[in-house]
């Protein structure tokens, strides 16, 4: 088993906070998080084209 990295801890915290979906723009800086989300399987990564779109989606969900 590989040692945990920051992305592993981030996913654990999001799951513990009852987060189900992540709306984000995939970029080089988020690739480790994206990989961890896909590997873990408890969260759903939903790609968007613009960060304003993800903000509006999150506000309308609640």
Backbone torsions as a table, in degrees:
resi	resn	phi	psi	omega
1	UNK	NA	135.4	-179.7
2	UNK	-79.0	150.6	176.2
3	UNK	-65.3	151.5	-179.6
4	UNK	-71.3	146.8	174.5
5	UNK	-117.7	-177.7	-176.8
6	UNK	-59.1	-39.1	-179.8
7	UNK	-62.4	-38.4	177.7
8	UNK	-62.2	-44.2	179.0
9	UNK	-66.8	-38.6	178.4
10	UNK	-61.6	-46.7	179.3
11	UNK	-62.5	-42.1	178.1
12	UNK	-59.7	-43.7	179.8
13	UNK	-65.1	-41.2	179.4
14	UNK	-64.7	-41.6	178.4
15	UNK	-64.4	-43.4	178.2
16	UNK	-63.4	-27.6	178.6
17	UNK	-86.9	8.2	177.0
18	UNK	68.9	25.4	174.8
19	UNK	-75.1	137.2	-180.0
20	UNK	-112.1	-37.4	-174.9
21	UNK	-124.5	146.5	173.5
22	UNK	-123.3	117.9	176.6
23	UNK	-99.9	115.4	-174.4
24	UNK	-154.9	162.2	174.6
25	UNK	-94.0	122.0	177.8
26	UNK	-73.6	128.2	178.9
27	UNK	-146.0	172.3	-179.6
28	UNK	-56.3	-37.6	-177.9
29	UNK	-71.7	-24.3	-179.9
30	UNK	-99.3	-2.4	-178.7
31	UNK	-55.2	-42.8	177.9
32	UNK	-62.1	-38.4	178.1
33	UNK	-67.4	-45.6	178.3
34	UNK	-57.4	-45.9	179.1
35	UNK	-60.8	-42.3	-179.7
36	UNK	-67.2	-41.5	177.9
37	UNK	-60.5	-45.6	-179.7
38	UNK	-66.6	-40.7	-179.6
39	UNK	-67.9	-39.1	-176.9
40	UNK	-71.6	-46.1	175.7
41	UNK	85.3	-2.7	-179.1
42	UNK	-90.4	-14.9	178.3
43	UNK	-116.3	156.7	176.6
44	UNK	-110.5	122.8	177.9
45	UNK	-88.6	118.0	-179.2
46	UNK	-115.8	108.8	-178.1
47	UNK	-74.5	142.5	174.9
48	UNK	-127.2	162.7	-177.8
49	UNK	-89.4	-22.9	-175.9
50	UNK	-143.1	140.1	-176.5
51	UNK	-62.7	-28.6	177.2
52	UNK	-64.6	-34.0	177.5
53	UNK	-61.8	-44.9	-179.1
54	UNK	-64.7	-36.4	177.9
55	UNK	-63.0	-46.6	-179.3
56	UNK	-64.9	-38.7	178.8
57	UNK	-63.1	-46.1	-178.3
58	UNK	-64.0	-39.7	179.7
59	UNK	-66.3	-41.8	-177.6
60	UNK	-72.2	-17.4	179.3
61	UNK	-73.9	-25.4	-173.5
62	UNK	-112.2	NA	NA
